[in-house]
């Protein structure tokens, strides 16, 4: 018997041994979850493998894989084979070749699949590399194919989900992820909170569906202040928000302006809507036509509220006023990523609309679109149809408008712009809240959040922002009276159609292994073109991440950074907020002390003979004192971001008097950035605020369009904060006021 024959026989015996061991290591198909969108190759049947040049029916192997598709090697040569059999099947060389030397490529043919695998052997007979045959068209990558691997299911803590629990459960079930309804001792991948970021204080990793400070930022007063700041800088771009006054601090201003309007034109009698600062679900909202009708006091305390111009000519359908509830996902702050749901809800009033008059001001079912109010009307219609009833899908309304000749493309363009501009307005203060709750360097989760935008279409189809809800209702059932005095929750098909899709797509986007799936590319490629009409026809279904079953068509579409070029110039206040955060000094602070404000002035060289440091101190005291009265429930003393913006605008006006406000602010900002860059060109931004801590720092500091790594926090600032109290006591506004230049 020739040596060659003996070597071939030994090789076949080894293959048989490997196949038997691999069969023992096999796992159930239910446990195999692919980590890439590439279809896993079919496991060959034991009787379907042939070795080129020789029948191998007696040396069959079963190609099952566990974990990383590792095949258990034999005892004799375990050490030398471990690293090579982790992700490749076995093959044999053509007869007549020496197996003890590296040789040319060998092939393995799997019957019934038309697949030929190729590779080279090592001196010990192990297989080195495998490539698909060039003669067979494969759907794999050019340099090989990936086998199905067992993947740990994504874990979701739903113990704090509250009213969104049912929709969340359906979404998790569709994705075949793992839910922990009572929480979990070890960390979960995603934590779903029902109210705020602080629902669970013990999270140090994973992802949370709430941003710190989002509830505070989207209260009526704070949202109005943020948008008003942007209206000062970009009046034409932010004309979608009604003119507003903050009560009680601006009551005199409101009264004076209304009186002057009526004196100039006696025929003008505008209507205003009053919204409590912390109100929700329509609670406490009422209409007025005269400032004397305001209810300013609640007991002995002044009532915090916003009064806005009432939109008297809304778009009507079936003679009813309605608004749009649009769901928006903020995936991260740095880089800023915004997604809009292409399907939303429309909530209808239950009484035919008439323009406001003194007689109908109290008719809430005519003027207010809040579902929580109209559901108590005898005219409210619960419908299983998406195009009828008092709550309908947005797409059904757009169909109606399209049939009437409305340019939906233009409407969507305006809505997208409204959403992006609003988010840009609130992001600066959100970053301040975030760095206070999770300072850089402190362990913490990343954040994302679904917001509910309430938008009204005017008769001329211009969208108007009514408010933004930090905790939009994700309930997919409604309360119904099944017997006199007996109520129970019954399913709401319209809510389920919209809300489950929004939550499911959000989870897909936040999947820790999202980059390994095809979903990311599908979401990106499917994003709206600016002004593109919303798809209204059925779309193809997508495969679930585990490769089994099909998910409904994608709902969330990216709008930012897709449209960075169109809107990035609006992020001016974010750059000022970056300066503010840089000079906060002590981690966790949200307010500048007097020493930190002085350091800002000195560092940026903003003081001179006409504006001395004594004047700086008076400016700080005046602005801080005024804002402390406007924000009585502030966390701490000092100058907050809004107060700092007022001071920054004042300094810009002093220094660049001949320019318009926007140019003044831009000029001062560039001056400050240049001074900081000159003084510390090599200091890394140690205080960069990120809601995506897994990203490289270089990526996290790009989004403002700044190339400066100057926003660092020097040690002197941290030491100086302890001097704030002493400096407050030393400053005497009465003796220093004479030094301020008028």
C-alpha positions in Angstrom: 0.0 0.0 0.0 1.5 3.3 -1.1 2.3 6.1 1.3 0.0 8.3 -0.7 -3.0 5.9 -0.2 -2.3 5.8 3.6 -2.3 9.6 3.9 -5.6 9.9 2.0 -7.2 7.3 4.3 -5.9 9.1 7.4 -7.3 12.3 6.1 -10.8 10.8 5.5 -10.8 9.3 9.0 -10.0 12.7 10.5 -12.9 14.3 8.6 -15.2 11.7 9.9 -14.1 12.3 13.4 -14.6 16.0 13.0 -18.1 15.6 11.6 -19.2 13.4 14.6 -17.8 15.9 17.1 -19.5 18.8 15.3 -22.8 16.9 15.4 -22.5 16.6 19.1 -21.9 20.4 19.4 -25.0 21.2 17.3 -27.6 23.7 18.5 -31.3 24.1 17.8 -32.2 26.3 14.9 -34.3 28.5 17.2 -31.2 29.6 19.0 -29.4 30.7 15.9 -29.7 34.4 15.3 -27.7 35.9 12.4 -25.6 39.0 13.1 -25.6 40.2 9.6 -28.2 40.6 6.9 -26.4 38.0 4.7 -28.4 34.8 4.5 -26.8 31.9 6.4 -25.7 29.0 4.2 -27.8 25.9 4.4 -26.4 23.2 6.5 -25.6 20.3 4.2 -27.2 17.0 4.7 -24.8 14.2 5.7 -25.4 12.3 2.6 -25.0 15.3 0.3 -21.3 16.0 0.6 -18.8 14.7 -2.0 -15.1 15.2 -2.1 -13.7 16.1 -5.5 -12.4 13.0 -7.2 -13.8 10.5 -4.6 -17.2 9.4 -3.3 -17.4 10.5 0.3 -20.8 9.0 1.2 -19.1 7.0 4.0 -17.4 10.1 5.4 -20.4 12.4 5.8 -20.3 15.4 8.2 -23.1 17.4 9.6 -22.4 21.2 9.4 -24.0 22.6 12.5 -22.5 25.5 14.4 -22.5 26.8 17.9 -21.6 30.3 19.1 -19.1 31.5 16.5 -19.6 28.4 14.3 -16.8 26.6 16.1 -16.3 22.9 15.3 -14.8 20.8 18.0 -11.5 19.4 16.9 -10.1 16.0 17.7 -7.9 15.3 20.7 -4.7 14.6 18.7 -4.4 18.0 17.0 -6.8 20.2 19.0 -4.3 23.0 19.6 -3.3 23.4 16.0 -6.8 23.4 14.7 -8.8 25.6 17.0 -8.2 28.9 15.3 -8.8 27.5 11.8 -12.1 25.7 12.3 -13.9 28.5 14.1 -15.8 29.7 11.1 -15.2 27.4 8.2 -16.4 23.9 7.0 -14.1 21.0 6.2 -12.9 20.1 2.7 -10.5 17.6 1.2 -7.8 17.9 -1.4 -8.1 16.2 -4.8 -6.7 12.7 -4.9 -3.1 12.6 -6.0 -1.9 15.7 -4.0 0.5 15.6 -1.1 -1.5 16.6 2.0 1.6 17.4 4.1 2.6 20.5 2.3 0.8 23.8 1.6 -0.8 23.2 -1.8 -3.2 24.6 -4.3 -6.8 25.3 -3.5 -9.1 22.4 -2.8 -12.9 22.3 -3.2 -15.9 20.9 -1.4 -19.2 20.5 -3.3 -22.5 20.5 -1.4 -25.1 18.6 -3.4 -28.5 20.3 -3.9 -27.1 23.8 -3.3 -24.9 24.4 -6.3 -22.2 25.7 -3.9 -18.5 25.0 -4.2 -16.2 26.0 -1.4 -12.5 26.5 -1.9 -9.4 26.8 0.3 -5.8 25.8 1.0 -4.4 23.3 3.5 -1.6 23.7 6.0 1.1 21.2 6.6 -0.9 19.6 9.4 -3.8 19.0 7.2 -5.9 21.8 8.7 -7.8 24.1 6.4 -6.6 27.7 6.1 -9.0 29.9 4.1 -12.2 29.4 2.2 -13.7 31.4 -0.6 -16.8 30.9 -2.6 -16.3 29.7 -6.2 -16.1 32.4 -8.7 -18.3 30.4 -11.0 -21.3 30.5 -8.7 -23.2 33.7 -8.1 -23.5 34.3 -4.4 -25.2 37.0 -2.3 -22.3 37.1 0.1 -19.5 39.7 0.4 -16.7 39.6 -2.1 -14.1 38.3 0.3 -16.2 35.5 1.7 -19.5 34.7 3.4 -20.6 34.8 7.1 -22.2 31.8 8.7 -25.2 32.1 11.0 -24.0 32.6 14.6 -25.8 32.5 17.8 -26.5 36.0 19.0 -27.7 37.1 22.4 -31.2 38.6 22.1 -31.5 42.3 22.9 -32.8 42.8 26.4 -35.4 45.4 27.3 -36.3 46.5 30.8 -40.0 47.4 30.8 -40.6 47.7 34.5 -41.1 51.5 34.3 -42.9 51.7 30.9 -46.3 52.5 32.4 -49.0 53.4 29.8 -46.7 52.5 26.8 -46.3 49.0 28.1 -48.8 47.2 25.7 -47.4 48.8 22.5 -43.9 48.1 23.8 -44.7 44.5 24.4 -46.0 44.1 20.9 -42.9 45.7 19.4 -40.6 43.5 21.4 -42.6 40.4 20.4 -42.3 41.4 16.7 -38.6 41.8 17.0 -38.2 38.5 19.0 -36.2 40.3 21.7 -36.3 39.5 25.4 -38.4 41.5 27.8 -37.8 41.9 31.6 -41.1 43.3 32.9 -39.9 43.2 36.6 -36.4 44.6 35.9 -33.1 42.7 36.0 -30.2 42.5 38.4 -27.7 42.6 35.5 -27.7 45.4 33.0 -30.2 45.5 30.1 -29.5 46.8 26.6 -32.5 49.2 26.7 -34.4 50.8 29.5 -37.9 52.0 28.7 -39.2 54.7 31.1 -42.7 56.0 31.2 -42.1 59.5 32.6 -38.5 60.7 32.9 -34.8 59.8 32.8 -34.9 59.6 36.6 -37.5 56.8 36.8 -34.5 54.6 37.6 -31.5 56.2 39.2 -29.2 53.2 39.1 -28.5 52.9 35.4 -24.8 53.1 34.5 -24.9 51.6 31.1 -27.2 50.7 28.2 -29.7 53.1 26.6 -32.6 55.0 28.2 -35.6 56.3 26.2 -35.5 59.7 28.1 -33.1 62.6 28.1 -32.3 64.4 31.3 -34.1 67.7 31.4 -36.5 67.0 28.5 -39.6 67.4 30.7 -38.3 70.7 32.0 -37.2 72.0 28.6 -40.6 71.3 26.9 -42.7 73.0 29.5 -44.7 75.7 27.9 -42.6 78.6 29.3 -39.2 77.1 28.6 -40.1 76.1 25.1 -41.5 79.6 24.4 -38.3 81.2 25.7 -36.1 78.9 23.5 -38.1 79.6 20.4 -38.2 83.3 21.2 -34.4 83.4 21.4 -34.3 81.9 17.9 -37.0 84.3 16.7 -34.7 87.2 17.7 -31.9 85.8 15.7 -33.9 84.3 12.8 -37.3 85.9 12.7 -38.3 84.6 9.3 -37.2 81.0 9.9 -39.2 80.8 13.2 -42.5 82.4 12.2 -44.3 79.0 12.7 -44.7 79.6 16.5 -47.5 82.0 17.6 -46.5 85.2 19.4 -46.4 84.4 23.1 -46.2 86.1 26.5 -45.0 84.6 29.7 -47.2 85.1 32.8 -47.1 86.7 35.2 -43.8 88.4 34.5 -44.9 89.8 31.1 -48.5 90.7 32.1 -47.9 94.4 31.8 -46.3 94.1 28.5 -49.1 91.9 27.2 -51.8 94.3 28.5 -50.0 97.3 26.9 -49.6 95.7 23.5 -53.2 94.6 23.3 -54.5 98.0 24.4 -52.4 99.7 21.7 -53.7 97.3 19.0 -57.3 98.0 19.9 -56.7 101.8 20.0 -55.1 101.7 16.6 -58.0 99.8 15.0 -61.3 99.5 16.9 -62.5 96.7 14.6 -59.6 94.4 15.6 -60.5 92.1 18.5 -58.0 89.3 18.7 -58.4 86.1 20.6 -55.8 84.5 22.9 -55.3 81.1 24.3 -53.9 80.6 27.8 -52.0 77.4 28.6 -50.7 76.6 32.1 -47.0 76.0 32.2 -47.2 72.5 33.6 -50.5 71.6 32.1 -51.2 68.5 30.0 -54.1 66.8 28.2 -55.9 70.2 27.8 -56.1 70.8 31.5 -56.5 74.4 32.5 -56.6 75.8 28.9 -59.0 78.6 28.2 -59.6 81.4 25.6 -59.8 85.2 26.3 -60.3 88.4 24.3 -59.2 90.8 27.0 -56.2 90.8 29.4 -58.6 91.4 32.3 -60.0 87.9 31.8 -56.7 86.3 32.8 -56.7 84.1 35.8 -53.4 85.1 37.3 -53.6 83.8 40.8 -54.1 80.3 42.2 -54.8 80.9 45.8 -52.1 83.1 47.1 -49.6 82.2 44.3 -49.1 83.6 40.9 -50.0 81.1 38.2 -47.2 80.3 35.7 -48.7 80.2 32.2 -48.2 81.2 28.5 -50.7 83.2 26.6 -50.5 82.9 22.8 -52.3 84.3 19.8 -55.2 82.0 18.8 -55.2 80.8 15.2 -58.6 81.9 14.1 -58.6 80.4 10.6 -57.5 76.7 10.8 -57.9 74.2 8.0 -61.2 72.3 8.4 -62.2 68.8 7.4 -65.9 67.9 7.6 -66.4 71.4 9.1 -64.3 70.3 12.1 -61.0 71.7 13.4 -58.2 69.2 13.8 -54.5 69.0 14.7 -51.7 66.6 13.8 -49.8 64.5 16.4 -46.5 63.7 14.8 -44.0 61.4 16.4 -40.3 62.5 16.3 -37.3 60.5 17.5 -34.2 62.3 18.8 -31.7 59.5 18.5 -28.8 61.4 19.9 -27.6 65.0 20.6 -24.1 64.6 19.4 -24.2 64.0 16.5 -27.7 65.4 16.3 -30.0 62.8 14.7 -33.7 63.3 14.1 -36.2 60.9 12.7 -39.8 61.7 11.8 -42.6 59.1 11.7 -44.2 59.1 8.3 -47.5 58.1 9.9 -49.2 60.0 12.6 -52.6 60.8 14.2 -55.1 63.5 13.5 -57.4 64.5 16.5 -60.7 66.1 15.6 -62.9 68.4 17.5 -66.4 67.2 18.1 -68.4 70.4 17.5 -68.5 72.2 14.1 -66.0 75.1 14.1 -66.9 78.8 14.2 -64.5 81.7 14.5 -64.2 82.7 18.2 -66.7 85.2 19.6 -67.6 86.2 23.1 -70.5 83.7 23.0 -68.5 80.6 22.0 -65.2 81.1 23.8 -66.1 78.5 26.4 -66.9 75.8 23.8 -63.9 73.6 24.3 -65.3 70.9 21.9 -65.2 73.5 19.2 -61.8 75.1 19.8 -59.6 72.6 21.5 -58.4 69.4 19.7 -57.1 67.6 22.8 -58.2 63.9 22.7 -58.5 63.8 26.5 -61.1 66.6 26.3 -63.1 65.6 23.3 -63.4 61.9 24.3 -65.9 63.1 26.9 -68.1 64.7 24.3 -71.3 62.9 23.3 -70.3 63.4 19.7 -67.0 61.6 19.9 -66.8 58.7 17.5 -64.6 55.7 18.2 -64.0 54.0 14.9 -62.0 51.0 13.7 -61.5 52.7 10.4 -58.4 54.8 9.9 -60.3 57.4 7.8 -63.4 58.1 9.9 -64.1 58.9 13.5 -62.7 61.5 15.8 -59.2 60.1 15.7 -57.8 59.2 12.3 -54.4 58.4 10.7 -52.5 61.2 9.2 -52.2 59.4 5.8 -56.0 59.2 5.5 -56.3 63.0 6.0 -53.5 63.5 3.4 -55.4 61.4 1.0 -58.4 63.7 1.4 -56.3 66.8 0.9 -54.6 65.3 -2.2 -58.0 64.6 -3.7 -58.8 68.3 -3.2 -55.6 69.3 -5.1 -53.5 70.2 -2.1 -49.7 70.0 -2.7 -48.8 67.5 -0.1 -45.1 67.7 -1.1 -45.0 71.4 0.0 -46.9 70.6 3.2 -44.4 67.9 4.2 -41.5 70.1 3.4 -42.8 72.8 5.8 -43.5 70.2 8.5 -40.0 68.7 8.3 -38.5 72.2 8.5 -40.7 73.0 11.5 -39.6 69.9 13.4 -35.9 70.4 12.7 -35.9 74.1 13.6 -37.8 73.3 16.9 -35.3 70.6 17.9 -32.4 72.9 17.1 -34.0 75.5 19.4 -34.2 73.2 22.4 -30.9 71.3 22.0 -28.6 73.9 23.6 -30.3 73.8 27.0 -30.7 70.0 26.8 -27.0 69.7 26.6 -26.7 71.7 29.8 -29.1 69.4 31.6 -27.3 66.4 30.2 -23.8 67.4 31.4 -25.2 68.1 34.8 -26.8 64.7 35.2 -24.1 62.6 33.4 -20.9 64.7 33.4 -18.1 63.6 31.0 -16.1 60.7 32.5 -19.0 59.5 34.8 -20.5 56.2 33.9 -23.9 56.6 32.4 -26.3 55.4 29.7 -26.8 56.9 26.3 -30.2 58.5 25.6 -32.9 58.8 23.0 -36.5 60.0 23.2 -39.8 60.0 21.2 -41.5 63.4 21.3 -45.0 64.3 20.3 -45.3 67.4 18.1 -48.8 68.9 18.0 -49.1 70.8 14.7 -52.1 72.8 13.4 -52.6 73.5 9.6 -53.9 76.9 8.9 -56.4 77.5 6.1 -53.5 78.5 3.8 -51.8 75.1 4.7 -49.0 76.7 6.7 -48.1 74.5 9.7 -48.1 76.1 13.1 -46.5 74.6 16.2 -48.9 74.3 19.1 -46.6 72.5 21.6 -44.2 69.6 22.0 -44.9 66.8 24.4 -42.0 65.1 26.2 -44.2 62.1 27.1 -46.7 61.6 24.3 -49.3 58.9 25.0 -48.4 55.6 23.6 -51.5 53.8 24.8 -53.1 51.6 22.2 -56.4 51.1 23.9 -59.2 53.5 24.9 -61.7 53.6 27.7 -65.2 52.7 26.7 -68.5 52.4 28.6 -69.6 48.8 28.1 -72.5 49.2 30.6 -74.1 52.1 32.5 -71.3 53.3 34.8 -69.0 50.5 33.8 -65.9 51.3 31.8 -63.1 49.1 30.4 -60.2 49.5 28.0 -60.8 48.1 24.5 -58.2 48.0 21.7 -57.9 51.0 19.4 -56.8 49.9 15.9 -55.8 53.4 14.8 -53.5 53.9 17.8 -52.0 50.5 17.4 -51.3 51.0 13.7 -49.3 54.2 14.4 -47.7 53.8 17.8 -46.5 50.2 17.6 -44.7 51.1 14.4 -43.0 54.1 16.0 -41.8 52.1 19.0 -40.7 49.1 16.9 -38.6 51.3 14.6 -37.1 53.2 17.5 -36.0 49.9 19.1 -34.5 48.8 15.8 -32.5 52.0 15.6 -31.3 51.7 19.1 -30.4 48.0 18.8 -26.8 47.6 20.1 -26.1 45.4 17.1 -27.9 47.7 14.7 -24.8 48.2 12.5 -24.7 44.5 11.8 -28.2 44.5 10.3 -29.4 45.9 7.1 -32.0 48.0 8.8 -29.6 51.0 9.3 -28.9 51.3 5.6 -32.6 50.8 4.8 -33.6 53.6 7.2 -31.0 55.9 5.7 -31.8 55.2 2.2 -35.5 55.6 2.8 -35.3 59.0 4.4 -37.4 61.8 3.0 -36.1 64.0 0.3 -36.6 67.5 1.4 -40.2 68.3 0.4 -40.8 64.8 -0.8 -44.3 63.6 -0.6 -45.0 61.0 2.1 -45.4 57.5 0.7 -49.0 56.6 0.7 -49.0 53.2 -0.9 -48.1 49.9 0.6 -44.4 49.3 0.9 -42.4 46.1 0.9 -42.0 44.3 4.2 -38.7 44.1 5.9 -37.1 41.0 7.4 -36.9 40.8 11.2 -33.4 40.9 12.7 -33.4 37.2 13.4 -34.0 36.3 9.8 -37.4 34.8 10.4 -40.7 36.4 9.5 -41.4 39.8 8.1 -41.9 43.2 9.8 -44.2 45.9 8.5 -42.7 48.6 6.4 -40.4 51.1 8.1 -42.0 54.0 9.7 -39.2 56.3 10.9 -37.3 58.4 8.3 -34.2 60.3 9.0 -34.4 64.1 8.4 -31.3 65.2 10.2 -28.3 65.1 9.6 -29.7 64.4 6.1 -30.5 68.1 5.7 -27.5 69.5 7.6 -26.7 71.9 4.7 -30.1 73.5 4.9 -30.3 74.0 8.6 -26.8 73.9 10.2 -26.5 77.7 10.1 -29.3 77.9 12.6 -27.2 76.2 15.3 -25.7 79.4 16.5 -27.1 79.2 20.1 -25.5 75.8 20.4 -22.1 77.3 20.0 -22.9 79.9 22.7 -24.0 77.0 24.9 -20.7 75.3 24.3 -19.0 78.4 25.7 -21.3 78.4 28.7 -20.6 74.7 29.4 -16.9 75.3 29.0 -16.9 77.9 31.8 -19.1 76.1 34.2 -16.0 74.7 35.8 -17.3 72.2 38.4 -18.9 69.1 36.9 -22.6 68.9 37.5 -23.2 72.6 37.6 -25.9 74.2 35.5 -25.2 77.9 36.4 -22.3 80.2 36.2 -21.1 81.8 39.4 -19.7 85.4 39.4 -16.1 84.2 39.4 -16.7 81.9 36.4 -18.4 84.8 34.5 -15.4 87.1 35.3 -13.1 84.3 33.9 -15.2 84.2 30.7 -14.8 88.0 30.3 -11.1 87.9 30.9 -10.4 84.9 28.8 -12.2 86.3 25.8 -10.7 89.7 26.4 -14.1 91.5 26.5 -13.3 94.1 29.2 -11.6 97.4 28.5 -11.4 100.9 29.8 -15.1 101.6 28.9 -16.3 98.3 30.3 -14.4 97.5 33.4 -14.6 94.4 35.6 -16.7 96.4 38.0 -19.2 96.9 35.2 -19.0 93.2 34.5 -20.0 92.4 38.1 -23.0 94.8 38.0 -24.1 93.2 34.7 -23.9 89.8 36.3 -25.8 90.8 39.4 -28.6 92.6 37.5 -29.2 89.8 35.0 -28.9 87.0 37.6 -31.3 88.8 40.0 -33.9 89.3 37.3 -33.8 85.7 36.2 -33.8 84.3 39.7 -37.2 86.0 40.1 -38.4 84.6 36.7 -37.3 81.0 37.6 -38.2 80.6 41.2 -37.8 76.8 41.2 -34.3 76.8 39.9 -31.9 74.1 41.2 -29.2 76.5 42.3 -28.1 80.1 42.4 -26.2 81.7 39.6 -26.5 82.5 35.9 -28.4 79.9 33.8 -28.1 79.5 30.1 -31.0 81.8 29.2 -29.5 84.5 31.5 -26.1 84.0 29.9 -27.6 84.4 26.4 -29.1 87.7 27.5 -25.7 88.8 28.8 -24.0 87.6 25.6 -26.4 89.5 23.4 -25.8 92.6 25.5 -22.1 92.3 25.2 -22.4 91.8 21.4 -24.6 94.9 21.1 -22.0 97.0 23.0 -19.1 95.8 21.0 -20.6 95.8 17.5 -23.2 98.6 17.6 -23.5 99.2 13.9 -24.5 95.6 13.0 -27.8 93.8 13.1 -28.4 91.5 16.1 -27.5 88.3 14.3 -24.3 89.7 13.0 -23.5 91.2 16.4 -23.8 87.8 18.1 -21.9 86.0 15.3 -19.1 88.5 15.5 -18.7 88.2 19.3 -18.9 84.4 19.1 -16.2 84.2 16.5 -14.1 86.6 18.6 -14.5 84.4 21.8 -13.7 81.2 19.9 -10.6 82.8 18.3 -9.3 83.9 21.7 -9.9 80.5 23.2 -8.3 78.7 20.3 -5.3 81.1 20.5 -4.8 80.5 24.2 -5.3 76.7 24.2 -4.9 75.3 20.7 -3.9 71.8 21.8 -6.3 71.2 24.7 -8.8 68.5 24.0 -12.4 69.2 24.7 -12.8 67.5 28.0 -16.3 68.8 28.6 -17.9 67.8 25.4 -21.5 66.8 26.0 -22.4 63.5 24.3 -25.4 61.3 24.3 -23.6 58.7 22.3 -20.7 57.8 24.6 -19.7 54.8 22.5 -18.7 57.2 19.7 -15.1 58.3 19.3 -14.5 61.8 20.8 -13.5 63.1 17.4 -17.0 62.4 16.1 -18.7 63.7 19.1 -17.2 67.2 18.7 -18.0 67.7 15.0 -21.6 68.5 14.9 -21.6 72.2 15.5 -19.3 72.8 12.5 -16.5 73.9 14.8 -12.9 72.8 14.3 -11.9 74.3 17.7 -10.9 71.9 20.5 -11.1 75.0 22.7 -14.0 74.2 24.9 -12.0 72.8 27.8 -12.4 73.5 31.5 -9.2 74.7 33.1 -8.3 73.9 36.7 -8.4 77.6 37.8 -12.1 77.6 37.0 -12.8 74.7 39.3 -10.7 76.3 42.1 -12.4 79.6 41.6 -15.9 78.4 42.1 -15.3 78.2 45.8 -14.8 82.0 45.8 -18.3 82.7 44.4 -20.0 83.3 47.8 -17.3 85.6 49.1 -17.4 87.6 45.8 -21.2 87.9 46.0 -20.9 89.5 49.5 -18.1 91.9 48.4 -20.0 93.3 45.5 -22.1 96.3 46.2 -24.3 97.3 43.3 -25.0 100.8 44.7 -21.3 101.9 44.8 -20.4 100.2 41.5 -23.4 101.3 39.4 -21.8 104.6 38.5 -19.1 102.8 36.6 -21.5 101.2 34.1 -21.5 102.9 30.8 -25.0 103.7 29.4 
